[in-house]
Amino acid sequence: DTAVSQTPKYLVTQMGNDKSIKCEQNLGHDTMYWYKQDSKKFLKIMFSYNNKELIINETVPNRFSPKSPDKAHLNLHINSLELGDSAVYFCASSFSGGNIQYFGAGTRLSVL
Amino acid sequence: AQSVTQPDIHITVSEGASLELRCNYSYGATPYLFWYVQSPGQGLQLLLKYFSGDTLVQGIKGFEAEFKRSQSSFNLRKPSVHWSDAAEYFCAVAPTDNAGNMLTFGGGTRLMVKP
């Protein structure tokens, strides 16, 4: 009954591959997010998405794209993976305007 | 643009000692303020939040934080640290204009607890 769940927990892949990370929340929230945590533990927002709008951090390369099949899911698709994409990716969710975000356990992506 | 600074990258305290983790923010108005904790290999857990009202807020696990508008600070405190408090602590802000609710995090403070 995990509130925000991400799969896989670990992902090891080669440069140039395309991969997806899945995120699901069972909290009934209408807004979901993706964050990237680099090797120095610095956390940075990548996307905010609800059924009305997608807000993209301008620093995110267009190789990254969020895909939401429904309100409870926000998957992260990454094309042409690069070494610098290695990081821990966190999914989160909240009610819009609620501002309290609940985080998943993270997906550690390693690009070789 | 908003920013969050946590001046202390590492802090070591003895078990039972008091703790204060510093957080300063830069924002055009008073934002929403948060403290999250990340245990090794884990996701982020919300410790406490400030939206408005009483500037001293209580959180889980015996933590509290005080919002000081004049200093643009939101420091986290605990009167007596337990070994299980060893973790990474993140201060964060969110805009009050509901611009996507996106959190801006500080760089984190790693807390180590000596027996």
Backbone of each chain as ProteinMPNN parsed JSONL, in Angstrom:
{"seq_chain_A": "DTAVSQTPKYLVTQMGNDKSIKCEQNLGHDTMYWYKQDSKKFLKIMFSYNNKELIINETVPNRFSPKSPDKAHLNLHINSLELGDSAVYFCASSFSGGNIQYFGAGTRLSVL", "coords_chain_A": {"N_chain_A": [[0.824, -1.202, 0.0], [2.022, 1.157, -0.698], [2.388, 4.674, -0.951], [3.472, 6.379, -2.992], [4.921, 4.927, -5.621], [7.765, 3.738, -7.349], [9.192, 2.274, -10.231], [11.834, 0.851, -12.147], [13.746, 0.123, -9.115], [16.454, 0.179, -9.367], [18.441, 0.894, -12.216], [20.419, -0.013, -14.783], [22.199, 0.824, -17.626], [23.251, 1.182, -21.082], [25.007, 3.84, -22.725], [23.207, 5.854, -25.041], [20.962, 4.291, -25.178], [17.331, 3.979, -24.849], [15.15, 4.56, -22.171], [12.616, 3.925, -19.664], [11.093, 5.112, -16.663], [8.814, 4.199, -14.222], [6.043, 5.603, -12.452], [3.688, 5.576, -9.87], [0.882, 6.681, -8.035], [-1.226, 6.314, -5.198], [-2.741, 8.086, -3.832], [-4.728, 9.715, -4.626], [-4.024, 12.136, -5.631], [-3.728, 15.032, -7.808], [-1.616, 16.117, -9.087], [1.631, 15.543, -10.298], [5.189, 14.919, -10.107], [8.599, 15.059, -11.263], [11.853, 14.698, -10.021], [15.393, 15.247, -10.044], [18.237, 13.881, -8.535], [21.504, 14.57, -8.093], [24.941, 13.319, -8.003], [26.022, 14.687, -5.908], [24.012, 14.955, -4.179], [22.28, 16.993, -4.744], [19.087, 18.217, -5.307], [16.796, 18.633, -7.934], [14.02, 20.101, -9.531], [12.317, 18.639, -12.272], [9.948, 18.285, -13.79], [6.539, 19.368, -13.529], [3.285, 18.203, -13.393], [-0.143, 18.221, -14.106], [-3.579, 17.427, -14.849], [-4.131, 19.548, -16.363], [-1.942, 21.078, -17.143], [1.495, 20.983, -18.204], [4.471, 21.687, -16.696], [7.673, 22.57, -17.377], [10.975, 22.394, -16.266], [13.266, 24.652, -17.466], [15.859, 23.881, -17.845], [15.938, 21.227, -18.428], [16.86, 18.71, -20.656], [15.461, 18.044, -23.929], [15.411, 15.384, -24.377], [14.267, 14.142, -22.321], [11.085, 13.141, -21.354], [7.908, 13.431, -19.909], [5.253, 11.131, -19.402], [1.872, 10.635, -19.112], [-0.443, 8.35, -18.546], [-2.757, 8.322, -17.068], [-4.366, 9.953, -14.244], [-3.113, 8.906, -12.03], [-0.613, 8.095, -12.68], [2.69, 8.904, -13.711], [5.016, 8.637, -15.942], [8.503, 8.559, -16.722], [10.278, 9.142, -19.55], [13.275, 8.556, -21.214], [15.338, 9.455, -23.801], [18.125, 8.419, -25.813], [20.295, 8.026, -23.87], [22.754, 9.568, -21.771], [26.013, 9.776, -20.209], [25.94, 11.701, -18.195], [23.365, 11.574, -17.325], [23.174, 9.84, -15.294], [21.968, 9.343, -12.119], [19.838, 9.792, -9.22], [16.444, 9.447, -9.551], [13.501, 10.962, -8.538], [10.089, 10.53, -8.01], [7.138, 12.383, -7.254], [4.072, 13.408, -5.629], [1.091, 15.436, -5.279], [-1.766, 17.343, -4.1], [-3.102, 19.806, -6.247], [-2.125, 23.063, -5.528], [-1.929, 22.298, -2.949], [0.638, 21.804, -2.055], [2.072, 20.078, -0.28], [4.172, 17.6, -0.859], [4.507, 14.195, -1.637], [6.92, 11.72, -1.677], [8.366, 9.212, -3.803], [10.504, 6.284, -3.431], [12.663, 6.51, -5.043], [14.645, 6.071, -8.052], [17.562, 4.645, -8.999], [19.596, 5.481, -11.516], [22.036, 4.303, -13.645], [24.282, 5.056, -16.092], [26.283, 3.568, -18.42]], "CA_chain_A": [[0.0, 0.0, 0.0], [2.918, 2.301, -0.795], [1.656, 5.817, -1.48], [4.081, 6.72, -4.267], [5.843, 3.832, -5.923], [8.531, 3.874, -8.583], [9.889, 1.079, -10.717], [12.524, -0.028, -11.186], [14.509, 0.795, -8.078], [17.777, 0.353, -9.954], [18.426, 0.751, -13.673], [21.765, 0.111, -15.347], [22.024, 0.745, -19.067], [24.338, 1.711, -21.888], [24.82, 5.131, -23.418], [22.483, 5.799, -26.304], [19.692, 3.566, -25.047], [16.124, 4.666, -24.393], [14.601, 3.858, -21.013], [11.502, 4.559, -18.962], [10.896, 4.876, -15.239], [7.392, 4.324, -13.97], [5.634, 6.138, -11.147], [2.26, 5.47, -9.598], [0.482, 7.122, -6.696], [-2.579, 5.889, -4.836], [-3.204, 9.075, -2.85], [-5.779, 10.518, -5.217], [-3.494, 13.456, -5.996], [-3.939, 15.394, -9.2], [-0.386, 16.686, -9.632], [2.8, 14.682, -10.093], [6.453, 15.609, -10.354], [9.858, 14.331, -11.321], [13.034, 15.401, -9.544], [16.671, 14.567, -10.263], [19.217, 14.098, -7.486], [22.804, 14.216, -8.656], [25.865, 12.597, -7.129], [26.291, 15.514, -4.737], [22.752, 14.993, -3.427], [21.501, 18.18, -5.066], [17.78, 17.87, -5.864], [16.299, 19.674, -8.824], [12.765, 19.769, -10.184], [12.356, 18.468, -13.721], [8.615, 18.507, -14.345], [5.333, 19.36, -12.728], [2.234, 17.882, -14.356], [-1.482, 17.767, -13.736], [-4.371, 17.174, -16.057], [-4.314, 20.808, -17.066], [-0.738, 21.643, -17.731], [2.82, 20.462, -17.939], [5.458, 22.742, -16.509], [8.985, 21.962, -17.564], [12.135, 23.189, -15.92], [13.893, 24.989, -18.739], [17.184, 23.28, -17.978], [15.823, 19.795, -18.721], [16.996, 18.427, -22.097], [14.23, 17.502, -24.5], [15.491, 13.908, -24.399], [13.435, 13.693, -21.213], [9.68, 13.47, -21.577], [6.966, 12.771, -19.012], [4.071, 10.579, -20.075], [0.869, 10.358, -18.086], [-1.611, 7.65, -19.099], [-3.923, 8.719, -16.264], [-4.016, 10.862, -13.148], [-2.341, 8.214, -10.995], [0.677, 7.674, -13.217], [3.519, 9.817, -14.496], [6.24, 7.927, -16.286], [9.579, 9.394, -17.267], [10.951, 8.48, -20.664], [14.541, 9.214, -21.536], [15.928, 9.011, -25.073], [19.564, 8.608, -26.07], [20.897, 8.249, -22.556], [24.134, 10.042, -21.697], [26.656, 9.502, -18.921], [25.503, 12.706, -17.231], [22.01, 11.294, -16.848], [23.283, 8.996, -14.102], [21.461, 10.09, -10.965], [18.645, 9.188, -8.629], [15.253, 10.169, -9.984], [12.408, 10.83, -7.588], [8.735, 10.924, -8.361], [6.375, 12.905, -6.123], [2.707, 13.8, -5.989], [0.404, 16.31, -4.334], [-2.943, 18.014, -4.632], [-2.72, 21.104, -6.792], [-2.318, 24.091, -4.527], [-1.717, 21.745, -1.61], [2.042, 22.017, -1.771], [2.746, 19.013, 0.443], [4.471, 16.573, -1.839], [4.894, 12.887, -1.118], [7.951, 11.231, -2.581], [8.707, 7.812, -3.937], [11.798, 5.883, -2.867], [13.73, 6.85, -5.979], [15.202, 5.117, -9.019], [18.973, 4.96, -9.245], [19.944, 5.215, -12.918], [23.472, 4.319, -13.943], [24.528, 4.968, -17.536], [27.669, 3.129, -18.605]], "C_chain_A": [[0.866, 1.264, 0.0], [2.217, 3.453, -1.487], [2.157, 6.221, -2.869], [5.13, 5.649, -4.557], [6.491, 4.043, -7.284], [9.142, 2.53, -8.94], [10.651, 1.407, -11.981], [13.218, 0.786, -10.099], [15.931, 1.085, -8.565], [17.676, 0.107, -11.453], [19.831, 1.006, -14.187], [21.639, -0.109, -16.849], [23.21, 1.372, -19.781], [23.988, 3.079, -22.455], [24.079, 4.922, -24.724], [21.162, 5.065, -26.243], [18.557, 4.499, -24.663], [15.545, 3.864, -23.237], [13.443, 4.639, -20.421], [11.518, 4.177, -17.495], [9.41, 5.127, -14.963], [7.13, 4.872, -12.574], [4.129, 6.053, -11.022], [1.983, 5.972, -8.19], [-0.968, 6.726, -6.447], [-3.19, 6.831, -3.801], [-4.35, 9.933, -3.387], [-5.327, 11.92, -5.598], [-3.719, 13.739, -7.476], [-2.704, 16.004, -9.845], [0.781, 15.76, -9.303], [4.05, 15.389, -10.608], [7.572, 14.592, -10.577], [10.984, 15.255, -10.89], [14.264, 14.564, -9.876], [17.605, 14.914, -9.113], [20.574, 13.632, -7.993], [23.713, 13.588, -7.604], [26.237, 13.384, -5.874], [25.029, 15.755, -3.906], [21.899, 16.222, -3.741], [20.247, 17.772, -5.809], [17.254, 19.002, -6.729], [15.012, 19.213, -9.498], [12.978, 19.634, -11.687], [11.01, 18.847, -14.334], [7.583, 18.605, -13.231], [4.187, 19.132, -13.712], [0.929, 17.587, -13.651], [-2.309, 17.703, -15.007], [-4.606, 18.444, -16.868], [-3.051, 21.313, -17.748], [0.517, 20.894, -17.31], [3.755, 21.648, -17.8], [6.828, 22.084, -16.516], [10.053, 22.923, -17.073], [12.951, 23.405, -17.195], [15.259, 24.349, -18.933], [17.121, 21.8, -18.364], [15.944, 19.569, -20.234], [15.722, 17.802, -22.654], [14.301, 16.001, -24.747], [14.623, 13.312, -23.285], [11.994, 14.083, -21.498], [8.802, 12.709, -20.584], [5.761, 12.275, -19.801], [3.085, 10.139, -19.004], [-0.334, 9.667, -18.695], [-2.892, 7.969, -18.341], [-3.427, 9.5, -15.065], [-3.099, 10.21, -12.12], [-0.935, 7.835, -11.436], [1.376, 8.819, -13.936], [4.853, 9.132, -14.724], [7.24, 8.894, -16.892], [10.302, 8.609, -18.345], [12.192, 9.271, -21.029], [15.108, 8.612, -22.812], [17.432, 9.244, -25.076], [20.323, 8.94, -24.794], [22.363, 8.641, -22.651], [24.684, 9.758, -20.299], [26.144, 10.444, -17.833], [24.086, 12.51, -16.723], [22.026, 10.397, -15.625], [22.936, 9.823, -12.87], [20.385, 9.241, -10.303], [17.462, 10.058, -9.01], [14.112, 9.874, -9.014], [11.113, 11.32, -8.211], [8.046, 11.44, -7.097], [4.967, 13.243, -6.595], [2.125, 14.685, -4.904], [-0.946, 16.685, -4.915], [-2.479, 19.354, -5.197], [-3.076, 22.159, -5.766], [-2.046, 23.613, -3.119], [-0.301, 21.882, -1.109], [2.737, 20.999, -0.899], [2.937, 17.874, -0.53], [4.958, 15.308, -1.133], [5.787, 12.231, -2.158], [7.999, 9.711, -2.624], [10.104, 7.551, -3.401], [12.961, 6.139, -3.808], [14.122, 5.714, -6.897], [16.637, 5.543, -9.296], [19.334, 4.519, -10.655], [21.451, 5.339, -13.097], [23.65, 4.1, -15.434], [26.003, 4.678, -17.741], [28.202, 3.466, -19.993]], "O_chain_A": [[0.518, 2.284, 0.595], [1.531, 3.254, -2.489], [1.369, 6.384, -3.801], [6.102, 5.497, -3.818], [5.844, 4.47, -8.24], [9.55, 1.758, -8.073], [10.161, 2.173, -12.811], [13.262, 2.014, -10.173], [16.526, 2.104, -8.217], [16.933, -0.763, -11.906], [20.368, 2.105, -14.044], [21.051, -1.095, -17.295], [24.061, 2.01, -19.162], [22.818, 3.416, -22.636], [24.297, 3.933, -25.425], [20.332, 5.193, -27.143], [18.768, 5.629, -24.223], [15.457, 2.638, -23.307], [13.302, 5.842, -20.641], [11.904, 3.067, -17.13], [8.835, 6.121, -15.405], [7.897, 4.634, -11.641], [3.39, 6.408, -11.94], [2.756, 5.719, -7.266], [-1.815, 6.787, -7.338], [-4.039, 6.435, -3.003], [-4.878, 10.783, -2.67], [-6.155, 12.793, -5.858], [-3.878, 12.826, -8.287], [-2.735, 16.37, -11.02], [0.904, 15.26, -8.184], [3.984, 16.314, -11.418], [7.499, 13.442, -10.144], [11.075, 16.408, -11.312], [14.191, 13.339, -9.976], [17.754, 16.081, -8.752], [20.77, 12.452, -8.286], [23.305, 13.357, -6.466], [26.711, 12.811, -4.894], [24.987, 16.638, -3.049], [20.897, 16.463, -3.068], [20.315, 17.069, -6.817], [17.259, 20.167, -6.33], [14.919, 18.082, -9.975], [13.717, 20.407, -12.297], [10.946, 19.633, -15.28], [7.727, 18.019, -12.158], [4.121, 19.791, -14.749], [0.89, 16.797, -12.707], [-1.793, 17.903, -16.107], [-5.214, 18.403, -17.938], [-3.115, 21.911, -18.822], [0.593, 20.277, -16.247], [3.822, 22.508, -18.679], [7.094, 21.158, -15.75], [10.047, 24.107, -17.411], [13.28, 22.455, -17.906], [15.762, 24.28, -20.055], [18.161, 21.186, -18.603], [15.205, 20.178, -21.007], [14.993, 17.116, -21.938], [13.355, 15.411, -25.27], [14.291, 12.128, -23.311], [11.715, 15.231, -21.845], [8.933, 11.495, -20.434], [5.311, 12.922, -20.746], [3.424, 9.368, -18.105], [-1.173, 10.329, -19.306], [-3.985, 7.896, -18.902], [-2.224, 9.69, -14.886], [-2.379, 10.911, -11.41], [-0.155, 7.309, -10.643], [0.756, 9.594, -14.664], [5.699, 9.055, -13.834], [6.875, 9.906, -17.49], [10.868, 7.547, -18.086], [12.159, 10.497, -21.137], [15.331, 7.404, -22.893], [17.937, 10.155, -24.419], [20.916, 10.011, -24.668], [23.112, 8.13, -23.482], [23.936, 9.535, -19.347], [25.939, 10.032, -16.691], [23.652, 13.197, -15.798], [20.992, 10.211, -14.982], [23.535, 10.868, -12.616], [20.065, 8.139, -10.749], [17.486, 11.273, -8.811], [13.8, 8.722, -8.712], [11.056, 12.374, -8.846], [8.344, 10.98, -5.995], [4.704, 13.35, -7.792], [2.592, 14.69, -3.765], [-1.242, 16.386, -6.072], [-1.552, 19.964, -4.663], [-4.172, 22.161, -5.205], [-1.941, 24.418, -2.194], [-0.056, 22.052, 0.085], [3.962, 21.068, -0.792], [1.97, 17.255, -0.974], [5.717, 15.363, -0.165], [5.466, 12.188, -3.346], [7.719, 9.025, -1.641], [10.801, 8.471, -2.972], [14.12, 6.001, -3.416], [13.954, 4.541, -6.564], [16.894, 6.652, -9.765], [19.373, 3.324, -10.951], [22.054, 6.353, -12.744], [23.22, 3.081, -15.976], [26.866, 5.435, -17.297], [29.354, 3.161, -20.303]]}, "seq_chain_B": "AQSVTQPDIHITVSEGASLELRCNYSYGATPYLFWYVQSPGQGLQLLLKYFSGDTLVQGIKGFEAEFKRSQSSFNLRKPSVHWSDAAEYFCAVAPTDNAGNMLTFGGGTRLMVKP", "coords_chain_B": {"N_chain_B": [[14.306, 34.725, -9.381], [13.706, 31.979, -7.205], [15.723, 30.798, -4.454], [17.514, 28.529, -2.328], [19.519, 28.229, 0.493], [21.62, 26.154, 2.279], [23.844, 26.475, 4.617], [25.569, 24.717, 5.925], [27.245, 21.894, 5.049], [27.964, 19.476, 6.205], [27.225, 18.251, 9.436], [28.136, 17.303, 12.683], [26.99, 15.871, 15.598], [26.78, 15.001, 19.065], [25.046, 12.206, 20.423], [22.064, 12.975, 22.067], [22.66, 15.627, 22.316], [21.742, 19.034, 21.458], [20.366, 20.3, 18.358], [20.738, 22.366, 15.501], [19.855, 23.161, 12.303], [20.649, 25.135, 9.572], [18.838, 27.292, 7.349], [18.416, 29.382, 4.65], [16.553, 31.508, 2.51], [15.801, 32.873, -0.718], [13.484, 34.922, -2.075], [10.732, 36.583, -3.676], [8.567, 37.104, -2.063], [7.035, 35.851, 0.948], [7.573, 32.526, 0.858], [6.099, 29.191, 0.674], [7.382, 26.941, 3.059], [9.539, 24.206, 3.772], [10.829, 21.306, 5.461], [12.572, 18.42, 4.676], [13.545, 14.993, 5.215], [16.033, 12.663, 4.356], [16.785, 9.431, 4.595], [19.537, 7.091, 4.389], [19.586, 5.667, 1.177], [16.891, 5.963, 0.872], [13.672, 7.499, 0.104], [12.343, 10.877, 0.235], [11.124, 12.266, 3.236], [8.586, 14.197, 4.643], [9.227, 16.477, 7.175], [8.254, 18.82, 8.427], [6.274, 21.812, 7.866], [5.761, 25.21, 6.776], [3.208, 27.418, 6.247], [1.639, 29.657, 6.901], [0.8, 31.909, 9.629], [1.482, 30.944, 12.996], [4.865, 31.291, 13.706], [6.566, 29.393, 14.676], [6.866, 26.11, 14.091], [5.781, 22.792, 14.59], [6.986, 19.505, 14.031], [7.289, 16.107, 12.853], [8.889, 13.426, 14.711], [9.987, 14.893, 16.793], [11.062, 17.272, 15.87], [11.322, 20.81, 15.244], [10.744, 23.997, 13.678], [11.635, 27.363, 13.009], [10.318, 30.175, 11.515], [11.719, 33.091, 10.342], [11.042, 36.067, 9.229], [12.475, 38.463, 8.892], [15.057, 37.647, 8.637], [14.955, 35.961, 6.539], [14.897, 33.212, 7.02], [14.642, 29.74, 7.966], [15.114, 27.81, 10.168], [15.912, 24.565, 11.35], [15.304, 22.65, 14.264], [16.188, 20.526, 17.031], [15.814, 19.378, 20.284], [17.156, 17.208, 21.485], [19.185, 14.957, 20.106], [18.867, 11.829, 18.448], [20.448, 8.68, 17.679], [19.247, 7.621, 15.445], [18.543, 9.784, 13.97], [20.461, 10.434, 12.182], [21.062, 11.404, 8.946], [20.257, 12.859, 5.726], [19.324, 16.192, 5.402], [16.951, 18.327, 4.0], [16.066, 21.563, 3.134], [13.34, 23.319, 1.721], [11.546, 25.365, -0.647], [8.43, 26.6, -1.899], [6.555, 28.244, -4.426], [4.062, 30.69, -3.663], [2.241, 31.387, -5.484], [1.181, 29.326, -6.761], [2.503, 28.302, -8.967], [2.78, 25.742, -10.508], [3.547, 24.394, -8.271], [6.167, 23.689, -7.756], [8.936, 22.495, -6.001], [11.819, 24.083, -4.713], [14.923, 23.107, -3.753], [17.344, 23.268, -1.081], [20.916, 22.644, -0.839], [21.236, 20.586, 0.93], [21.994, 19.133, 4.167], [24.168, 17.044, 5.737], [23.7, 15.07, 8.463], [25.524, 13.74, 11.065], [25.69, 11.514, 13.795], [27.264, 11.169, 16.805], [28.06, 8.515, 19.055]], "CA_chain_B": [[14.154, 33.289, -9.154], [13.899, 31.632, -5.799], [16.865, 29.937, -4.147], [17.596, 28.078, -0.943], [20.899, 27.974, 0.901], [21.895, 25.484, 3.539], [25.274, 26.795, 4.696], [26.358, 23.625, 6.497], [27.149, 20.671, 4.253], [28.018, 18.381, 7.172], [27.199, 18.587, 10.86], [28.248, 16.15, 13.572], [26.61, 16.158, 16.977], [26.739, 13.839, 19.949], [23.698, 11.776, 20.778], [21.564, 13.68, 23.242], [22.915, 17.061, 22.188], [20.761, 19.768, 20.665], [20.709, 20.428, 16.94], [20.108, 23.391, 14.682], [20.26, 23.165, 10.897], [20.304, 26.442, 9.044], [18.263, 27.398, 6.005], [18.067, 30.727, 4.211], [15.941, 31.471, 1.195], [15.664, 34.121, -1.457], [12.207, 34.866, -2.808], [10.124, 37.908, -3.7], [7.611, 37.225, -0.959], [7.211, 34.701, 1.824], [7.117, 31.308, 0.169], [5.844, 28.052, 1.538], [8.673, 26.437, 3.512], [9.482, 22.796, 4.146], [12.009, 20.502, 5.746], [12.459, 16.998, 4.374], [14.674, 14.173, 5.637], [16.309, 11.516, 3.49], [17.662, 8.422, 5.2], [20.34, 6.445, 3.343], [18.898, 4.782, 0.248], [15.443, 6.138, 0.973], [13.084, 8.707, -0.469], [12.253, 12.027, 1.127], [9.979, 12.284, 4.133], [8.31, 15.535, 5.133], [9.324, 16.661, 8.622], [7.347, 19.882, 8.825], [6.022, 22.823, 6.844], [5.218, 26.501, 7.187], [2.424, 28.098, 5.218], [1.306, 30.967, 7.445], [0.419, 31.821, 11.028], [2.521, 30.816, 14.02], [6.159, 31.134, 13.036], [7.231, 28.212, 15.222], [6.06, 24.972, 13.666], [6.196, 21.495, 15.122], [6.932, 18.448, 13.041], [7.394, 14.736, 13.349], [10.165, 12.981, 15.275], [10.497, 15.851, 17.761], [11.657, 18.436, 15.218], [10.586, 22.049, 15.096], [11.446, 24.994, 12.869], [11.155, 28.723, 13.226], [10.371, 31.085, 10.371], [12.064, 34.473, 10.694], [10.906, 36.839, 7.995], [13.511, 39.501, 8.805], [16.32, 36.996, 8.272], [14.67, 35.006, 5.449], [15.434, 31.933, 7.491], [13.7, 28.714, 8.422], [16.059, 26.871, 10.762], [15.354, 23.34, 11.935], [15.912, 22.392, 15.575], [15.743, 19.397, 17.835], [16.484, 19.575, 21.576], [17.997, 16.077, 21.868], [19.316, 14.141, 18.889], [18.971, 10.361, 18.598], [21.31, 8.119, 16.63], [18.445, 7.364, 14.244], [18.347, 11.026, 13.225], [21.523, 10.569, 11.175], [20.418, 11.407, 7.624], [20.43, 14.09, 4.948], [18.178, 17.069, 5.632], [16.771, 19.292, 2.919], [15.117, 22.662, 3.235], [12.771, 23.572, 0.403], [10.519, 26.399, -0.75], [7.516, 26.51, -3.035], [5.923, 29.557, -4.633], [2.701, 30.814, -3.163], [1.347, 31.72, -6.579], [0.729, 28.06, -7.331], [3.126, 28.112, -10.274], [3.207, 24.357, -10.669], [3.883, 23.807, -6.964], [7.458, 23.033, -7.822], [9.821, 22.759, -4.879], [13.237, 24.384, -4.891], [15.617, 22.554, -2.591], [18.71, 23.618, -0.731], [21.882, 21.613, -1.17], [21.209, 19.512, 1.917], [22.956, 19.062, 5.26], [24.306, 15.667, 6.224], [23.837, 15.01, 9.914], [26.112, 12.544, 11.646], [25.463, 11.486, 15.233], [28.283, 10.401, 17.541], [27.495, 7.863, 20.25]], "C_chain_B": [[14.424, 32.977, -7.687], [15.116, 30.745, -5.643], [16.862, 29.619, -2.664], [19.045, 27.743, -0.637], [20.916, 27.268, 2.246], [23.403, 25.594, 3.738], [26.151, 25.638, 5.161], [26.164, 22.361, 5.672], [27.116, 19.447, 5.162], [27.919, 18.958, 8.574], [27.3, 17.289, 11.64], [27.899, 16.594, 14.98], [26.641, 14.861, 17.772], [25.292, 13.48, 20.25], [23.279, 12.45, 22.078], [21.786, 15.18, 23.195], [21.814, 17.707, 21.366], [21.295, 19.986, 19.252], [20.023, 21.642, 16.349], [20.707, 23.323, 13.29], [19.75, 24.456, 10.261], [19.757, 26.371, 7.611], [17.936, 28.86, 5.754], [17.513, 30.656, 2.8], [15.932, 32.865, 0.59], [14.418, 34.007, -2.32], [11.562, 36.237, -2.704], [9.146, 38.155, -2.575], [7.902, 36.077, -0.004], [6.692, 33.464, 1.1], [6.571, 30.299, 1.172], [7.198, 27.399, 1.844], [8.538, 25.024, 4.06], [10.858, 22.331, 4.618], [11.672, 19.04, 5.456], [13.703, 16.287, 4.906], [14.794, 12.984, 4.689], [17.276, 10.589, 4.213], [18.396, 7.692, 4.082], [19.535, 5.481, 2.486], [17.39, 4.934, 0.229], [14.984, 7.385, 0.229], [13.03, 9.81, 0.57], [10.974, 11.96, 1.947], [9.812, 13.696, 4.667], [8.399, 15.56, 6.653], [8.327, 17.7, 9.12], [7.242, 20.902, 7.706], [5.544, 24.108, 7.5], [4.474, 27.097, 6.008], [2.099, 29.515, 5.662], [1.022, 30.782, 8.932], [1.614, 31.751, 11.961], [3.865, 30.505, 13.366], [6.986, 29.982, 13.593], [6.348, 27.012, 14.909], [6.654, 23.68, 14.214], [6.063, 20.441, 14.027], [6.994, 17.081, 13.686], [8.77, 14.504, 13.954], [10.792, 14.005, 16.219], [11.167, 17.075, 17.171], [10.714, 19.638, 15.245], [11.403, 22.995, 14.221], [10.817, 26.343, 13.121], [11.368, 29.566, 11.988], [10.669, 32.492, 10.893], [12.088, 35.277, 9.41], [12.06, 37.809, 7.817], [14.847, 38.917, 8.363], [16.158, 36.053, 7.081], [15.217, 33.626, 5.81], [14.327, 31.017, 7.977], [14.556, 27.585, 8.993], [15.346, 25.731, 11.475], [16.067, 23.047, 13.247], [15.361, 21.098, 16.164], [16.497, 19.475, 19.154], [17.439, 18.441, 21.947], [18.03, 15.086, 20.711], [19.479, 12.666, 19.253], [19.807, 9.82, 17.454], [20.537, 7.902, 15.329], [18.167, 8.627, 13.437], [19.427, 11.245, 12.169], [20.932, 10.383, 9.783], [20.824, 12.685, 6.912], [19.164, 14.911, 5.115], [18.135, 18.149, 4.555], [15.713, 20.325, 3.302], [14.588, 22.945, 1.834], [11.741, 24.69, 0.483], [9.65, 26.12, -1.96], [6.838, 27.861, -3.191], [4.496, 29.559, -4.125], [1.707, 31.17, -4.26], [0.919, 30.487, -7.354], [1.283, 27.811, -8.735], [3.676, 26.712, -10.392], [3.605, 23.69, -9.379], [5.294, 23.275, -6.889], [8.343, 23.468, -6.661], [11.222, 23.108, -5.373], [13.945, 23.975, -3.608], [16.946, 23.247, -2.345], [19.618, 22.438, -1.031], [21.951, 20.467, -0.176], [22.28, 19.672, 2.982], [22.982, 17.623, 5.748], [24.569, 15.7, 7.711], [24.426, 13.671, 10.313], [25.975, 12.639, 13.16], [26.51, 10.588, 15.888], [27.648, 9.754, 18.762], [27.981, 8.528, 21.533]], "O_chain_B": [[15.246, 33.615, -7.03], [15.501, 30.03, -6.568], [16.283, 30.343, -1.855], [19.714, 27.058, -1.411], [20.31, 27.721, 3.217], [24.162, 24.874, 3.088], [27.336, 25.581, 4.832], [25.061, 21.82, 5.6], [26.354, 18.507, 4.935], [28.464, 20.024, 8.859], [26.643, 16.3, 11.314], [28.446, 17.572, 15.49], [26.54, 13.769, 17.214], [24.425, 14.351, 20.322], [24.032, 12.492, 23.052], [21.164, 15.924, 23.953], [21.053, 17.031, 20.673], [22.492, 19.874, 18.989], [18.864, 21.92, 16.656], [21.923, 23.418, 13.121], [18.581, 24.816, 10.396], [20.149, 25.531, 6.8], [17.257, 29.499, 6.558], [17.954, 29.84, 1.991], [16.038, 33.878, 1.282], [14.306, 33.127, -3.174], [11.816, 36.975, -1.751], [8.925, 39.299, -2.178], [8.922, 35.401, -0.144], [5.508, 33.376, 0.773], [6.587, 30.54, 2.379], [8.059, 27.319, 0.968], [7.556, 24.689, 4.722], [11.892, 22.878, 4.235], [10.661, 18.502, 5.908], [14.771, 16.886, 5.033], [13.799, 12.385, 4.28], [18.442, 10.927, 4.416], [17.925, 7.676, 2.945], [18.876, 4.582, 3.008], [16.689, 4.117, -0.369], [15.789, 8.206, -0.212], [13.603, 9.689, 1.653], [9.899, 11.647, 1.438], [10.781, 14.322, 5.096], [7.741, 14.776, 7.338], [7.638, 17.482, 10.116], [7.999, 20.873, 6.736], [5.005, 24.107, 8.607], [5.026, 27.262, 4.92], [2.26, 30.464, 4.895], [1.004, 29.66, 9.439], [2.629, 32.413, 11.744], [3.981, 29.57, 12.574], [8.018, 29.637, 13.017], [5.223, 26.911, 15.399], [7.871, 23.513, 14.286], [5.146, 20.487, 13.207], [6.782, 16.92, 14.888], [9.697, 15.285, 13.738], [12.006, 13.987, 16.425], [11.785, 17.847, 17.904], [9.491, 19.499, 15.267], [12.608, 22.811, 14.05], [9.625, 26.452, 13.408], [12.483, 29.654, 11.474], [9.971, 33.01, 11.764], [13.02, 35.185, 8.612], [12.573, 37.964, 6.709], [15.673, 39.619, 7.78], [17.124, 35.416, 6.661], [15.898, 32.974, 5.018], [13.236, 31.455, 8.345], [14.702, 26.532, 8.372], [14.313, 25.922, 12.116], [17.287, 23.177, 13.338], [14.258, 20.65, 15.852], [17.719, 19.626, 19.144], [18.427, 18.673, 22.644], [17.023, 14.458, 20.384], [20.138, 12.314, 20.231], [19.872, 10.424, 16.383], [21.106, 7.989, 14.241], [17.614, 8.552, 12.339], [19.31, 12.154, 11.347], [20.368, 9.333, 9.476], [21.618, 13.479, 7.416], [18.057, 14.388, 4.986], [19.139, 18.79, 4.246], [14.613, 19.983, 3.736], [15.33, 22.82, 0.86], [11.143, 24.932, 1.531], [10.082, 25.484, -2.921], [6.577, 28.546, -2.203], [3.811, 28.538, -4.16], [0.501, 31.249, -4.024], [0.371, 30.581, -8.452], [0.628, 27.197, -9.577], [4.89, 26.508, -10.379], [3.972, 22.515, -9.388], [5.586, 22.462, -6.011], [8.479, 24.658, -6.377], [11.736, 22.511, -6.318], [13.606, 24.438, -2.52], [17.588, 23.745, -3.269], [19.156, 21.368, -1.428], [22.65, 19.481, -0.413], [23.332, 20.263, 2.742], [21.954, 17.059, 6.123], [25.548, 16.291, 8.165], [23.911, 12.612, 9.955], [26.126, 13.715, 13.737], [26.623, 9.405, 15.568], [26.806, 10.357, 19.427], [27.604, 8.108, 22.627]]}, "name": "protein", "num_of_chains": 2, "seq": "DTAVSQTPKYLVTQMGNDKSIKCEQNLGHDTMYWYKQDSKKFLKIMFSYNNKELIINETVPNRFSPKSPDKAHLNLHINSLELGDSAVYFCASSFSGGNIQYFGAGTRLSVLAQSVTQPDIHITVSEGASLELRCNYSYGATPYLFWYVQSPGQGLQLLLKYFSGDTLVQGIKGFEAEFKRSQSSFNLRKPSVHWSDAAEYFCAVAPTDNAGNMLTFGGGTRLMVKP"}
